[in-house]
Amino acid sequence: MTPANHPPAPDRTPGDDPTHPPANATDTDLAVEIRGFVKRYTPRKGEPTTAVDRLDLHVEHGSIHGLLGPNGAGKTTTIETLVGLRAPTAGTVRVLGVDPRADRDHIRRAVAVQPQHAAVFNHQTVAELLRAWASFHPEPDDPDAVIERMGLTASRDVRVHRLSGGQRQRLLVGTALVSRPLLLVLDEPSTGLDPNAREDLWEAVRAYRADGGTVLLSTHSMEEAAALCDRISVLDHGRVAAEGTAESLIEEHAPGGTLADVFRTVTTRAAEGGEEAA
């Protein structure tokens, strides 16, 4: 994955507003619209591999949408395609109304990605790093406000290489939030966090959504998905095996159970071919 945020393209016209899409953008209520998305990889030797197979995915503006799925389900390929790093083999992909491959400049300005691992300047302090990251963007958030929101006030003058794993993870999310993105893509954001730090992170994500932001959250944590997500898509073998709110998924697929039970049920069924993925 790419670093926690895409700096704006250097040839951007002065005065461009990153909060408004290009003139050719589609007017839609959806922040993400994927229809019939297929991604195949063809090695020099051997048979082609299908990573994503006719995937349909819709993410509404102002929502937190979760992606659950076992390793190899197609989550990473989908995210990389959403931010323009990969081209679909077939199907249509629209993010904030535009084709992410054709309108890379707009995607860089309006979408922030926090991957599980990213390269940052290890010898800067937390405050220095966030100020530097803010300088890449025309209308950034206040770095000090982001530091407070991410629960890093006591670490603001600590150099990045001295942070704990959990502090570094929260800092990565902070570098994504400082740009005031329209769409925030989070990949396993709470990995390595203790319960208090995790709750701080969740509150920051909720606050971002409350301000009108949209989140696409890839996670293996059923607790995180249930706590944060307005809707959840469970992916398996490159398709959506089940989708809905946490409550509706439990009611339909694991009455009286948990989201973990839903996950086991629908991924096992998809693997066995017992039910066509939705």
HUZICOR-V841033 format. One line per field, one symbol per residue. ss: DSSP state (H for helix, E for strand, L for the rest). psi: psi as a letter, one per 30 degrees, with the letter a starting at -180 (. if undefined). A space follows every 10 residues. Layout:
ss: ???
psi: ???
This chain:
ss: LLLLELLLLL LLLLLLLLLL LLLLLLLLLE EEEEEEEEEE ELLLLLLLEE EEEEEEEEEE LLLEEEEEEL LLLLHHHHHH HHLLLLLLLE EEEEELLELL LLLHHHHHHH EEEELLLLLL LLLLEHHHHH HHHHLLLLLL LLHHHHHHHL LLHHHLLLEH HHLLHHHHHH HHHHHHHLLL LLEEEEELLL LLLLHHHHHH HHHHHHHHHH LLLEEEEELL LHHHHHHHLL EEEEEELLEE EEEELHHHHH HHHLLLLLHH HHHHHHHHHH HHLLLLLL
psi: lllfljllkf gkkkfkjffk llfgkkjlfk ekjkkhkkjk kjlekalkkj ekjhkkkkkk kgljkkjlll kgfgeeeeee eeggflkkel lkkkkhfljf efheeeeeef kkkjleklkl jfglleeeee eeeeffkeil ljeeeeeeeg hgefgfgkke fflleeeeee eeeefefffh lekkjkjhfg kgkleeeeee eeeeeeeeef gglkkjjklf jeeeeeeeke lkkjkkhglj flkaleeeee eefikgblee eeeeeeeeee efgfkkk.
